[in-house]
Amino acid sequence: MTTQTTRLALLQMHVEAGNPDENFRRLTEMLEEAVNTEDKPDLIMFPEMWNTGYALEQIGDLADTNGERTKALLSAFSRKHGVQIIGGSIAEGRQDGVYNTIYVFDDKGNVQADYSKIHLFRLMDEEKHLQAGDKIGRFTAGDTDAGMMICYDIRFPELARKLALSGTKALFVPAQWPNPRLHHWRTLLLARAIENQMFVIACNRCGTSGTSTFFGHSMVIDPWGEIIAEAGEEETILRAEIDMSLVDQVRRKIPVFEDRRPALYES
Ligand SMILES: NC(=O)CCC(=O)C(=O)O
């Protein structure tokens, strides 16, 4: 049996709301630390809105115009180190407003894909300040079909199922998920992995912004629902090695996708 091993590094960073310069500085430091090891990662990911945090009142001024600053940093880094980057998400300024956008870079520094969060989270006032994306997020992680969702998106199982039905074997999720909903975070991530028999790789932020505290607990979950790695609440780099061929093994063992009866429940 052939294995398809991928080494992951998730940068569970503290994000300083309203201070892109500090967040760029800290991210750069953590990126260097992530690759400064004998087991260099194949793929690096970081949290949602890592450039600005939820400084939503000033987001129009703080957002990265067309993602240019982010693209310059991450493109050069991925090319220099030959590593694929799922660039967390950033507040990205466009002509018609600010989007919450992931850029994916291949290991040669090219922008491979992008995805803007499609479900805006009203409990954190996103709908008042951000624009929603209008397409779903797919890319290739190494040789594996992958999907991306951002934070609140994981509450929508139909989105994860659509990705799985179109070939996704690994789902990547940057987040800024605060207390007190750790139980929701862990349960929803585990459910998306088990029901879709795919890897779920999720990177949350940690630390405090105003009255919100973020619990970290970035996670790597395999298609059987086993937790391969889970961070605590502190700033850290969570490393894990996964074998993508496990997806096909699990799907053969319990053939959920062959057993579906869509005619009865999809209209
Ligand atoms: N940034 C977010 O989308 C947070 C989502 C969240 O906290 C939730 O409970 O859902």
The ligand as a MOL file (V3000), in Angstrom:
LIG
                    3D

  0  0  0     0  0            999 V3000
M  V30 BEGIN CTAB
M  V30 COUNTS 10 9 0 0 0
M  V30 BEGIN ATOM
M  V30 1 N -14.9610 33.9410 13.7510 0
M  V30 2 C -15.9900 33.1200 13.7430 0
M  V30 3 O -16.5440 32.7850 12.7060 0
M  V30 4 C -16.4010 32.5880 15.0860 0
M  V30 5 C -17.4160 31.4750 14.9910 0
M  V30 6 C -17.8830 31.0500 16.3430 0
M  V30 7 O -17.3470 31.4700 17.3650 0
M  V30 8 C -19.0130 30.1230 16.4160 0
M  V30 9 O -19.4130 29.8150 17.5730 0
M  V30 10 O -19.5530 29.6940 15.3860 0
M  V30 END ATOM
M  V30 BEGIN BOND
M  V30 1 1 1 2
M  V30 2 2 2 3
M  V30 3 1 2 4
M  V30 4 1 4 5
M  V30 5 1 5 6
M  V30 6 2 6 7
M  V30 7 1 6 8
M  V30 8 2 8 9
M  V30 9 1 8 10
M  V30 END BOND
M  V30 END CTAB
M  END
